[in-house]
Amino acid sequence: QVQLVESGGGLVQAGGSLRLSCAASGRIFSINVMGWYRQAPGKQRELVAVISSGGSTNYADSVKGRFTISRDSAKNTVYLRMNSLKPEDTAVYYCNADIRTTAVGSPLDCWGQGTQVTVSS
C-alpha cells in the first residue's frame, strides 16, 4: 500500500515559475528512482526529469536549463522547480517512483494522480 500525492500545479503566464511536490507514503522499505512525467492533450506521456537515490539526475532536452528536480529522502518527497515556463509546457504532470515495500520484493512502479500545469501565452 503505497500512495503518491502531488501538489503545486496551477495556471501561470509564460515566463513564470511553479514548484511541484510529490510525497510518497505507506509501506516503504526504500525508494530508488523518482521522477516526473507529463502528458499534453493528444500526446503520449513523456519523461520530464528523474533523480536517483544517490542524487543523479536526467532531464528531457526540452526542459534542460529551466527545470530542476530534487528530493528529500527524510520526507520521501520529490520536487520539480519549473522556471521560464512556456505554453508548450502545458500538460498534466505525473509523479513516478520506484518503490520497494520489502527488502527482497520486486520494486513497484508507482504513479501519482496527476496535477494540471497550464501556461498561458
C-alpha positions as CSV (number, residue, x, y, z in Angstrom):
1,Q,0.0,0.0,0.0
2,V,1.9,3.0,-1.4
3,Q,0.5,6.3,-2.4
4,L,2.0,9.3,-4.2
5,V,0.3,12.7,-3.5
6,E,1.1,15.6,-5.8
7,S,0.6,19.3,-5.3
8,G,1.7,22.6,-6.8
9,G,0.1,22.7,-10.2
10,G,-1.8,25.7,-11.5
11,L,-2.1,28.4,-14.1
12,V,0.8,30.7,-14.8
13,Q,1.8,33.1,-17.6
14,A,4.7,32.4,-19.9
15,G,8.0,33.1,-18.2
16,G,6.6,32.3,-14.8
17,S,7.5,29.6,-12.3
18,L,5.9,26.7,-10.4
19,R,7.1,24.2,-7.9
20,L,5.6,20.8,-7.9
21,S,5.8,18.4,-4.9
22,C,5.1,14.7,-4.6
23,A,5.2,12.8,-1.3
24,A,5.2,9.0,-1.1
25,S,3.5,7.3,1.9
26,G,2.6,3.9,3.0
27,R,4.6,0.7,3.4
28,I,8.0,1.8,2.1
29,F,11.3,0.0,2.5
30,S,13.2,2.1,0.1
31,I,12.7,4.4,-2.9
32,N,15.1,4.2,-5.8
33,V,14.4,6.5,-8.8
34,M,11.8,9.2,-8.5
35,G,10.7,11.4,-11.4
36,W,8.2,13.5,-13.2
37,Y,6.4,12.7,-16.5
38,R,3.9,14.8,-18.4
39,Q,1.1,14.3,-20.9
40,A,-0.2,17.1,-23.1
41,P,-3.6,16.8,-24.9
42,G,-3.3,14.4,-27.8
43,K,0.3,13.5,-26.9
44,Q,1.9,10.5,-25.3
45,R,3.3,10.6,-21.8
46,E,6.9,11.7,-21.8
47,L,9.7,11.8,-19.2
48,V,10.5,15.2,-17.8
49,A,13.1,14.6,-15.2
50,V,14.3,11.8,-12.9
51,I,16.5,11.6,-9.8
52,S,18.2,8.6,-8.3
53,S,18.6,7.8,-4.6
54,G,22.2,9.0,-5.0
55,G,21.2,12.3,-6.4
56,S,22.0,11.7,-10.1
57,T,19.6,13.5,-12.4
58,N,18.4,13.3,-16.0
59,Y,16.3,15.8,-17.9
60,A,14.4,15.9,-21.2
61,D,16.1,18.1,-23.7
62,S,13.1,20.4,-23.8
63,V,13.4,21.4,-20.1
64,K,17.2,21.4,-19.6
65,G,18.3,24.6,-18.0
66,R,14.8,25.6,-16.9
67,F,13.6,22.7,-14.6
68,T,15.3,21.4,-11.5
69,I,14.4,18.1,-9.8
70,S,15.4,17.4,-6.2
71,R,14.4,15.1,-3.4
72,D,14.1,15.0,0.4
73,S,14.8,11.4,1.5
74,A,13.6,12.1,5.1
75,K,10.2,13.1,3.8
76,N,10.0,10.7,0.8
77,T,9.3,13.7,-1.3
78,V,10.4,14.7,-4.8
79,Y,10.2,18.3,-6.1
80,L,10.2,19.9,-9.6
81,R,11.1,23.6,-9.8
82,M,9.8,24.8,-13.2
83,N,11.3,28.2,-14.3
84,S,10.8,30.2,-17.6
85,L,7.7,28.3,-18.4
86,K,6.5,28.1,-21.9
87,P,3.0,27.4,-23.4
88,E,4.3,24.1,-24.7
89,D,4.9,23.0,-21.1
90,T,1.2,22.8,-20.6
91,A,0.3,19.3,-19.6
92,V,-0.8,17.0,-16.8
93,Y,2.3,16.3,-14.7
94,Y,2.6,12.9,-13.1
95,C,4.9,11.8,-10.2
96,N,6.6,8.4,-10.5
97,A,8.6,6.4,-8.0
98,D,10.4,3.1,-8.0
99,I,9.5,1.8,-4.5
100,R,10.4,-1.4,-2.6
101,T,7.9,-2.4,0.1
102,T,10.3,-5.1,1.4
103,A,14.0,-5.9,1.3
104,V,13.5,-8.8,-1.1
105,G,10.5,-7.9,-3.1
106,S,10.4,-6.5,-6.6
107,P,10.2,-2.7,-6.8
108,L,6.8,-1.2,-7.6
109,D,6.2,1.3,-10.4
110,C,4.0,3.8,-8.6
111,W,2.2,6.8,-10.1
112,G,0.5,9.9,-8.7
113,Q,-2.9,11.1,-9.8
114,G,-1.5,13.9,-11.9
115,T,-1.6,17.7,-11.5
116,Q,-2.5,20.2,-14.2
117,V,0.0,22.8,-15.3
118,T,-1.3,25.4,-17.7
119,V,1.0,28.1,-19.2
120,S,-0.7,31.0,-20.9
121,S,0.9,33.0,-23.7
